[in-house]
Amino acid sequence: GFERMPPLTLREISMLQIMNQTTDKAEWGRTIFYERITGTWKQEVARDPRSDFTPEMRDYRIEERKCKVEILQTGRVHVHSGDVVK
């Protein structure tokens, strides 16, 4: 059935959009383990006008995506608890 999810804050929506950009990158599941590449991604986020993330938040976002690489093997990556998968 239908279950109403609690509303998301603008910061949460921005974080989801930016994390989605990461997972749209070619071979992100492999390249996320290369600091040179993730350093570039962090710079992109720092320049993104939607982002007011601290450096610690940008680091956490990358570490969280690394954990999701295992899920990539299933063919689906859960973006958030709203059951949106890609």
Biopython code that builds the backbone (N, CA, C, O; Angstrom):
import numpy as np
from Bio.PDB.StructureBuilder import StructureBuilder

atoms = [
    (1, "GLY", "N", (0.810, -1.188, 0.000)),
    (1, "GLY", "CA", (0.000, 0.000, 0.000)),
    (1, "GLY", "C", (0.850, 1.246, 0.000)),
    (1, "GLY", "O", (2.079, 1.208, -0.062)),
    (2, "PHE", "N", (0.152, 2.328, 0.071)),
    (2, "PHE", "CA", (0.781, 3.647, 0.056)),
    (2, "PHE", "C", (1.101, 4.077, 1.474)),
    (2, "PHE", "O", (0.253, 3.999, 2.363)),
    (3, "GLU", "N", (2.308, 4.522, 1.679)),
    (3, "GLU", "CA", (2.699, 5.050, 2.981)),
    (3, "GLU", "C", (3.302, 6.425, 2.775)),
    (3, "GLU", "O", (4.253, 6.581, 2.009)),
    (4, "ARG", "N", (2.763, 7.406, 3.444)),
    (4, "ARG", "CA", (3.254, 8.777, 3.304)),
    (4, "ARG", "C", (4.585, 8.916, 4.047)),
    (4, "ARG", "O", (4.689, 8.605, 5.234)),
    (5, "MET", "N", (5.583, 9.384, 3.329)),
    (5, "MET", "CA", (6.903, 9.600, 3.919)),
    (5, "MET", "C", (6.947, 11.002, 4.526)),
    (5, "MET", "O", (6.281, 11.909, 4.027)),
    (6, "PRO", "N", (7.717, 11.190, 5.588)),
    (6, "PRO", "CA", (7.838, 12.539, 6.146)),
    (6, "PRO", "C", (8.530, 13.448, 5.131)),
    (6, "PRO", "O", (9.359, 12.984, 4.349)),
    (7, "PRO", "N", (8.197, 14.727, 5.139)),
    (7, "PRO", "CA", (8.818, 15.639, 4.171)),
    (7, "PRO", "C", (10.328, 15.732, 4.399)),
    (7, "PRO", "O", (10.816, 15.586, 5.520)),
    (8, "LEU", "N", (11.041, 15.976, 3.319)),
    (8, "LEU", "CA", (12.496, 16.142, 3.389)),
    (8, "LEU", "C", (12.831, 17.625, 3.452)),
    (8, "LEU", "O", (12.111, 18.458, 2.902)),
    (9, "THR", "N", (13.920, 17.944, 4.121)),
    (9, "THR", "CA", (14.390, 19.324, 4.141)),
    (9, "THR", "C", (15.079, 19.634, 2.818)),
    (9, "THR", "O", (15.443, 18.727, 2.070)),
    (10, "LEU", "N", (15.253, 20.921, 2.536)),
    (10, "LEU", "CA", (15.963, 21.306, 1.314)),
    (10, "LEU", "C", (17.383, 20.754, 1.309)),
    (10, "LEU", "O", (17.890, 20.349, 0.263)),
    (11, "ARG", "N", (18.023, 20.737, 2.470)),
    (11, "ARG", "CA", (19.386, 20.205, 2.555)),
    (11, "ARG", "C", (19.395, 18.716, 2.210)),
    (11, "ARG", "O", (20.290, 18.253, 1.502)),
    (12, "GLU", "N", (18.404, 17.957, 2.706)),
    (12, "GLU", "CA", (18.327, 16.533, 2.389)),
    (12, "GLU", "C", (18.096, 16.313, 0.896)),
    (12, "GLU", "O", (18.705, 15.430, 0.292)),
    (13, "ILE", "N", (17.222, 17.112, 0.312)),
    (13, "ILE", "CA", (16.957, 16.991, -1.125)),
    (13, "ILE", "C", (18.221, 17.304, -1.913)),
    (13, "ILE", "O", (18.554, 16.593, -2.861)),
    (14, "SER", "N", (18.927, 18.366, -1.526)),
    (14, "SER", "CA", (20.181, 18.716, -2.205)),
    (14, "SER", "C", (21.201, 17.597, -2.084)),
    (14, "SER", "O", (21.883, 17.264, -3.054)),
    (15, "MET", "N", (21.306, 17.012, -0.889)),
    (15, "MET", "CA", (22.264, 15.930, -0.686)),
    (15, "MET", "C", (21.916, 14.738, -1.577)),
    (15, "MET", "O", (22.806, 14.130, -2.173)),
    (16, "LEU", "N", (20.640, 14.405, -1.671)),
    (16, "LEU", "CA", (20.223, 13.292, -2.527)),
    (16, "LEU", "C", (20.536, 13.575, -3.991)),
    (16, "LEU", "O", (20.999, 12.689, -4.709)),
    (17, "GLN", "N", (20.286, 14.807, -4.438)),
    (17, "GLN", "CA", (20.581, 15.164, -5.826)),
    (17, "GLN", "C", (22.077, 15.064, -6.115)),
    (17, "GLN", "O", (22.480, 14.558, -7.162)),
    (18, "ILE", "N", (22.880, 15.539, -5.199)),
    (18, "ILE", "CA", (24.328, 15.509, -5.401)),
    (18, "ILE", "C", (24.854, 14.077, -5.339)),
    (18, "ILE", "O", (25.736, 13.712, -6.118)),
    (19, "MET", "N", (24.330, 13.263, -4.429)),
    (19, "MET", "CA", (24.744, 11.856, -4.382)),
    (19, "MET", "C", (24.321, 11.141, -5.665)),
    (19, "MET", "O", (25.035, 10.267, -6.158)),
    (20, "ASN", "N", (23.175, 11.509, -6.196)),
    (20, "ASN", "CA", (22.720, 10.917, -7.447)),
    (20, "ASN", "C", (23.668, 11.276, -8.591)),
    (20, "ASN", "O", (23.927, 10.449, -9.466)),
    (21, "GLN", "N", (24.185, 12.506, -8.587)),
    (21, "GLN", "CA", (25.163, 12.897, -9.611)),
    (21, "GLN", "C", (26.399, 12.009, -9.543)),
    (21, "GLN", "O", (26.964, 11.649, -10.575)),
    (22, "THR", "N", (26.819, 11.658, -8.338)),
    (22, "THR", "CA", (27.980, 10.782, -8.179)),
    (22, "THR", "C", (27.710, 9.423, -8.799)),
    (22, "THR", "O", (28.543, 8.895, -9.534)),
    (23, "THR", "N", (26.546, 8.857, -8.504)),
    (23, "THR", "CA", (26.253, 7.514, -9.008)),
    (23, "THR", "C", (25.907, 7.508, -10.489)),
    (23, "THR", "O", (25.794, 6.440, -11.090)),
    (24, "ASP", "N", (25.737, 8.683, -11.085)),
    (24, "ASP", "CA", (25.542, 8.768, -12.535)),
    (24, "ASP", "C", (26.875, 8.796, -13.286)),
    (24, "ASP", "O", (26.895, 8.630, -14.506)),
    (25, "LYS", "N", (27.971, 8.999, -12.585)),
    (25, "LYS", "CA", (29.286, 9.059, -13.232)),
    (25, "LYS", "C", (29.683, 7.667, -13.731)),
    (25, "LYS", "O", (29.377, 6.653, -13.105)),
    (26, "ALA", "N", (30.363, 7.651, -14.858)),
    (26, "ALA", "CA", (30.817, 6.381, -15.437)),
    (26, "ALA", "C", (31.731, 5.655, -14.454)),
    (26, "ALA", "O", (32.667, 6.244, -13.914)),
    (27, "GLU", "N", (31.454, 4.390, -14.230)),
    (27, "GLU", "CA", (32.263, 3.514, -13.379)),
    (27, "GLU", "C", (32.497, 4.065, -11.972)),
    (27, "GLU", "O", (33.565, 3.863, -11.393)),
    (28, "TRP", "N", (31.502, 4.758, -11.428)),
    (28, "TRP", "CA", (31.664, 5.352, -10.101)),
    (28, "TRP", "C", (31.988, 4.300, -9.049)),
    (28, "TRP", "O", (32.713, 4.585, -8.096)),
    (29, "GLY", "N", (31.465, 3.098, -9.207)),
    (29, "GLY", "CA", (31.687, 2.048, -8.224)),
    (29, "GLY", "C", (33.129, 1.576, -8.151)),
    (29, "GLY", "O", (33.542, 0.983, -7.154)),
    (30, "ARG", "N", (33.883, 1.833, -9.186)),
    (30, "ARG", "CA", (35.308, 1.490, -9.198)),
    (30, "ARG", "C", (36.150, 2.720, -8.859)),
    (30, "ARG", "O", (37.080, 2.647, -8.056)),
    (31, "THR", "N", (35.809, 3.849, -9.483)),
    (31, "THR", "CA", (36.645, 5.044, -9.344)),
    (31, "THR", "C", (36.493, 5.735, -7.996)),
    (31, "THR", "O", (37.318, 6.577, -7.641)),
    (32, "ILE", "N", (35.458, 5.397, -7.241)),
    (32, "ILE", "CA", (35.258, 6.044, -5.943)),
    (32, "ILE", "C", (36.371, 5.691, -4.950)),
    (32, "ILE", "O", (36.506, 6.346, -3.917)),
    (33, "PHE", "N", (37.150, 4.683, -5.251)),
    (33, "PHE", "CA", (38.237, 4.278, -4.357)),
    (33, "PHE", "C", (39.556, 4.990, -4.680)),
    (33, "PHE", "O", (40.573, 4.711, -4.045)),
    (34, "TYR", "N", (39.551, 5.902, -5.654)),
    (34, "TYR", "CA", (40.754, 6.654, -6.027)),
    (34, "TYR", "C", (40.643, 8.082, -5.502)),
    (34, "TYR", "O", (39.788, 8.853, -5.938)),
    (35, "GLU", "N", (41.517, 8.419, -4.564)),
    (35, "GLU", "CA", (41.470, 9.730, -3.916)),
    (35, "GLU", "C", (41.578, 10.881, -4.919)),
    (35, "GLU", "O", (40.943, 11.920, -4.742)),
    (36, "ARG", "N", (42.367, 10.699, -5.956)),
    (36, "ARG", "CA", (42.510, 11.759, -6.965)),
    (36, "ARG", "C", (41.154, 12.076, -7.597)),
    (36, "ARG", "O", (40.827, 13.239, -7.832)),
    (37, "ILE", "N", (40.382, 11.048, -7.866)),
    (37, "ILE", "CA", (39.072, 11.230, -8.495)),
    (37, "ILE", "C", (38.068, 11.781, -7.493)),
    (37, "ILE", "O", (37.339, 12.723, -7.801)),
    (38, "THR", "N", (38.023, 11.205, -6.299)),
    (38, "THR", "CA", (37.055, 11.698, -5.314)),
    (38, "THR", "C", (37.388, 13.119, -4.866)),
    (38, "THR", "O", (36.496, 13.871, -4.475)),
    (39, "GLY", "N", (38.658, 13.487, -4.920)),
    (39, "GLY", "CA", (39.032, 14.867, -4.626)),
    (39, "GLY", "C", (38.396, 15.827, -5.617)),
    (39, "GLY", "O", (37.935, 16.904, -5.242)),
    (40, "THR", "N", (38.372, 15.431, -6.884)),
    (40, "THR", "CA", (37.716, 16.233, -7.921)),
    (40, "THR", "C", (36.222, 16.325, -7.650)),
    (40, "THR", "O", (35.625, 17.394, -7.778)),
    (41, "TRP", "N", (35.621, 15.196, -7.274)),
    (41, "TRP", "CA", (34.181, 15.192, -6.983)),
    (41, "TRP", "C", (33.860, 16.120, -5.814)),
    (41, "TRP", "O", (32.858, 16.835, -5.838)),
    (42, "LYS", "N", (34.709, 16.102, -4.802)),
    (42, "LYS", "CA", (34.485, 16.969, -3.638)),
    (42, "LYS", "C", (34.576, 18.441, -4.039)),
    (42, "LYS", "O", (33.817, 19.269, -3.537)),
    (43, "GLN", "N", (35.501, 18.767, -4.939)),
    (43, "GLN", "CA", (35.613, 20.143, -5.425)),
    (43, "GLN", "C", (34.363, 20.543, -6.201)),
    (43, "GLN", "O", (33.893, 21.675, -6.082)),
    (44, "GLU", "N", (33.820, 19.613, -6.998)),
    (44, "GLU", "CA", (32.588, 19.888, -7.740)),
    (44, "GLU", "C", (31.446, 20.215, -6.776)),
    (44, "GLU", "O", (30.677, 21.148, -7.006)),
    (45, "VAL", "N", (31.347, 19.443, -5.706)),
    (45, "VAL", "CA", (30.290, 19.674, -4.717)),
    (45, "VAL", "C", (30.494, 21.024, -4.037)),
    (45, "VAL", "O", (29.529, 21.748, -3.792)),
    (46, "ALA", "N", (31.732, 21.363, -3.735)),
    (46, "ALA", "CA", (32.021, 22.638, -3.074)),
    (46, "ALA", "C", (31.599, 23.817, -3.948)),
    (46, "ALA", "O", (31.211, 24.863, -3.428)),
    (47, "ARG", "N", (31.671, 23.658, -5.267)),
    (47, "ARG", "CA", (31.289, 24.729, -6.196)),
    (47, "ARG", "C", (29.795, 24.728, -6.526)),
    (47, "ARG", "O", (29.288, 25.701, -7.083)),
    (48, "ASP", "N", (29.093, 23.654, -6.192)),
    (48, "ASP", "CA", (27.672, 23.527, -6.532)),
    (48, "ASP", "C", (26.857, 24.521, -5.704)),
    (48, "ASP", "O", (26.950, 24.515, -4.476)),
    (49, "PRO", "N", (26.056, 25.379, -6.354)),
    (49, "PRO", "CA", (25.296, 26.385, -5.605)),
    (49, "PRO", "C", (24.249, 25.790, -4.660)),
    (49, "PRO", "O", (23.814, 26.465, -3.727)),
    (50, "ARG", "N", (23.842, 24.552, -4.882)),
    (50, "ARG", "CA", (22.872, 23.904, -3.985)),
    (50, "ARG", "C", (23.533, 23.408, -2.712)),
    (50, "ARG", "O", (22.852, 23.095, -1.736)),
    (51, "SER", "N", (24.843, 23.336, -2.716)),
    (51, "SER", "CA", (25.572, 22.686, -1.628)),
    (51, "SER", "C", (26.042, 23.695, -0.594)),
    (51, "SER", "O", (26.735, 24.662, -0.910)),
    (52, "ASP", "N", (25.649, 23.447, 0.643)),
    (52, "ASP", "CA", (26.240, 24.202, 1.751)),
    (52, "ASP", "C", (26.916, 23.217, 2.700)),
    (52, "ASP", "O", (26.953, 23.422, 3.913)),
    (53, "PHE", "N", (27.450, 22.146, 2.120)),
    (53, "PHE", "CA", (28.051, 21.064, 2.894)),
    (53, "PHE", "C", (29.423, 21.467, 3.418)),
    (53, "PHE", "O", (30.193, 22.153, 2.745)),
    (54, "THR", "N", (29.702, 21.027, 4.619)),
    (54, "THR", "CA", (31.030, 21.218, 5.197)),
    (54, "THR", "C", (31.980, 20.195, 4.560)),
    (54, "THR", "O", (31.521, 19.231, 3.948)),
    (55, "PRO", "N", (33.292, 20.393, 4.697)),
    (55, "PRO", "CA", (34.223, 19.381, 4.185)),
    (55, "PRO", "C", (33.957, 18.000, 4.789)),
    (55, "PRO", "O", (34.103, 16.984, 4.110)),
    (56, "GLU", "N", (33.569, 17.970, 6.064)),
    (56, "GLU", "CA", (33.263, 16.683, 6.702)),
    (56, "GLU", "C", (32.050, 16.016, 6.059)),
    (56, "GLU", "O", (32.017, 14.795, 5.903)),
    (57, "MET", "N", (31.069, 16.809, 5.693)),
    (57, "MET", "CA", (29.882, 16.256, 5.024)),
    (57, "MET", "C", (30.246, 15.711, 3.651)),
    (57, "MET", "O", (29.739, 14.669, 3.237)),
    (58, "ARG", "N", (31.124, 16.413, 2.948)),
    (58, "ARG", "CA", (31.560, 15.927, 1.627)),
    (58, "ARG", "C", (32.329, 14.618, 1.776)),
    (58, "ARG", "O", (32.157, 13.704, 0.970)),
    (59, "ASP", "N", (33.174, 14.521, 2.798)),
    (59, "ASP", "CA", (33.911, 13.273, 3.046)),
    (59, "ASP", "C", (32.953, 12.134, 3.371)),
    (59, "ASP", "O", (33.094, 11.026, 2.855)),
    (60, "TYR", "N", (31.987, 12.415, 4.224)),
    (60, "TYR", "CA", (31.021, 11.381, 4.621)),
    (60, "TYR", "C", (30.239, 10.873, 3.413)),
    (60, "TYR", "O", (29.983, 9.677, 3.281)),
    (61, "ARG", "N", (29.866, 11.798, 2.539)),
    (61, "ARG", "CA", (29.110, 11.427, 1.340)),
    (61, "ARG", "C", (29.891, 10.430, 0.502)),
    (61, "ARG", "O", (29.315, 9.468, -0.007)),
    (62, "ILE", "N", (31.180, 10.639, 0.352)),
    (62, "ILE", "CA", (32.020, 9.712, -0.415)),
    (62, "ILE", "C", (32.121, 8.376, 0.310)),
    (62, "ILE", "O", (31.996, 7.322, -0.313)),
    (63, "GLU", "N", (32.346, 8.410, 1.619)),
    (63, "GLU", "CA", (32.458, 7.161, 2.384)),
    (63, "GLU", "C", (31.157, 6.364, 2.330)),
    (63, "GLU", "O", (31.177, 5.137, 2.242)),
    (64, "GLU", "N", (30.041, 7.059, 2.384)),
    (64, "GLU", "CA", (28.743, 6.386, 2.300)),
    (64, "GLU", "C", (28.574, 5.699, 0.945)),
    (64, "GLU", "O", (28.070, 4.578, 0.870)),
    (65, "ARG", "N", (28.992, 6.370, -0.115)),
    (65, "ARG", "CA", (28.890, 5.772, -1.458)),
    (65, "ARG", "C", (29.796, 4.550, -1.568)),
    (65, "ARG", "O", (29.444, 3.581, -2.241)),
    (66, "LYS", "N", (30.957, 4.582, -0.918)),
    (66, "LYS", "CA", (31.840, 3.409, -0.943)),
    (66, "LYS", "C", (31.124, 2.197, -0.354)),
    (66, "LYS", "O", (31.247, 1.084, -0.866)),
    (67, "CYS", "N", (30.378, 2.423, 0.722)),
    (67, "CYS", "CA", (29.615, 1.325, 1.333)),
    (67, "CYS", "C", (28.544, 0.807, 0.387)),
    (67, "CYS", "O", (28.193, -0.372, 0.433)),
    (68, "LYS", "N", (28.029, 1.664, -0.456)),
    (68, "LYS", "CA", (26.961, 1.265, -1.373)),
    (68, "LYS", "C", (27.478, 0.485, -2.584)),
    (68, "LYS", "O", (26.687, -0.087, -3.333)),
    (69, "VAL", "N", (28.779, 0.459, -2.778)),
    (69, "VAL", "CA", (29.336, -0.266, -3.922)),
    (69, "VAL", "C", (28.932, -1.738, -3.876)),
    (69, "VAL", "O", (28.646, -2.334, -4.915)),
    (70, "GLU", "N", (28.907, -2.327, -2.683)),
    (70, "GLU", "CA", (28.496, -3.728, -2.571)),
    (70, "GLU", "C", (27.073, -3.927, -3.082)),
    (70, "GLU", "O", (26.773, -4.936, -3.720)),
    (71, "ILE", "N", (26.207, -2.972, -2.802)),
    (71, "ILE", "CA", (24.825, -3.068, -3.267)),
    (71, "ILE", "C", (24.773, -2.970, -4.787)),
    (71, "ILE", "O", (23.875, -3.532, -5.416)),
    (72, "LEU", "N", (25.726, -2.263, -5.376)),
    (72, "LEU", "CA", (25.774, -2.139, -6.837)),
    (72, "LEU", "C", (25.792, -3.512, -7.500)),
    (72, "LEU", "O", (25.256, -3.686, -8.594)),
    (73, "GLN", "N", (26.399, -4.467, -6.845)),
    (73, "GLN", "CA", (26.487, -5.814, -7.407)),
    (73, "GLN", "C", (25.105, -6.440, -7.613)),
    (73, "GLN", "O", (24.966, -7.359, -8.421)),
    (74, "THR", "N", (24.087, -5.962, -6.902)),
    (74, "THR", "CA", (22.731, -6.490, -7.054)),
    (74, "THR", "C", (22.027, -5.896, -8.266)),
    (74, "THR", "O", (20.990, -6.399, -8.696)),
    (75, "GLY", "N", (22.595, -4.817, -8.819)),
    (75, "GLY", "CA", (21.965, -4.143, -9.945)),
    (75, "GLY", "C", (21.054, -2.997, -9.534)),
    (75, "GLY", "O", (20.498, -2.315, -10.394)),
    (76, "ARG", "N", (20.892, -2.775, -8.234)),
    (76, "ARG", "CA", (20.048, -1.680, -7.751)),
    (76, "ARG", "C", (20.796, -0.935, -6.648)),
    (76, "ARG", "O", (21.459, -1.542, -5.808)),
    (77, "VAL", "N", (20.677, 0.380, -6.669)),
    (77, "VAL", "CA", (21.272, 1.199, -5.622)),
    (77, "VAL", "C", (20.151, 2.007, -4.990)),
    (77, "VAL", "O", (19.567, 2.869, -5.648)),
    (78, "HIS", "N", (19.840, 1.745, -3.726)),
    (78, "HIS", "CA", (18.816, 2.511, -3.025)),
    (78, "HIS", "C", (19.359, 3.902, -2.741)),
    (78, "HIS", "O", (20.447, 4.047, -2.184)),
    (79, "VAL", "N", (18.608, 4.917, -3.121)),
    (79, "VAL", "CA", (19.041, 6.291, -2.936)),
    (79, "VAL", "C", (18.607, 6.816, -1.576)),
    (79, "VAL", "O", (19.378, 7.495, -0.898)),
    (80, "HIS", "N", (17.388, 6.509, -1.175)),
    (80, "HIS", "CA", (16.890, 6.902, 0.145)),
    (80, "HIS", "C", (15.729, 6.002, 0.517)),
    (80, "HIS", "O", (15.329, 5.142, -0.268)),
    (81, "SER", "N", (15.189, 6.191, 1.700)),
    (81, "SER", "CA", (14.173, 5.285, 2.220)),
    (81, "SER", "C", (12.833, 5.377, 1.505)),
    (81, "SER", "O", (11.900, 4.655, 1.858)),
    (82, "GLY", "N", (12.719, 6.235, 0.527)),
    (82, "GLY", "CA", (11.474, 6.359, -0.221)),
    (82, "GLY", "C", (11.325, 5.314, -1.297)),
    (82, "GLY", "O", (10.457, 5.433, -2.161)),
    (83, "ASP", "N", (12.156, 4.292, -1.261)),
    (83, "ASP", "CA", (12.118, 3.188, -2.218)),
    (83, "ASP", "C", (12.391, 3.620, -3.654)),
    (83, "ASP", "O", (11.912, 2.987, -4.595)),
    (84, "VAL", "N", (13.153, 4.689, -3.826)),
    (84, "VAL", "CA", (13.587, 5.085, -5.156)),
    (84, "VAL", "C", (14.850, 4.306, -5.459)),
    (84, "VAL", "O", (15.817, 4.379, -4.700)),
    (85, "VAL", "N", (14.860, 3.563, -6.551)),
    (85, "VAL", "CA", (16.049, 2.812, -6.938)),
    (85, "VAL", "C", (16.406, 3.155, -8.356)),
    (85, "VAL", "O", (15.552, 3.541, -9.153)),
    (86, "LYS", "N", (17.683, 3.012, -8.668)),
    (86, "LYS", "CA", (18.101, 3.237, -10.053)),
    (86, "LYS", "C", (18.903, 2.071, -10.521)),
    (86, "LYS", "O", (19.357, 2.053, -11.665)),
]
sb = StructureBuilder()
sb.init_structure("model")
sb.init_model(0)
sb.init_chain("A")
sb.init_seg("    ")
for serial, (resi, resn, name, xyz) in enumerate(atoms, 1):
    if name == "N":
        sb.init_residue(resn, " ", resi, " ")
    sb.init_atom(name, np.array(xyz, "f"), 0.0, 1.0, " ", f" {name:<3s}", serial, name[0])
structure = sb.get_structure()
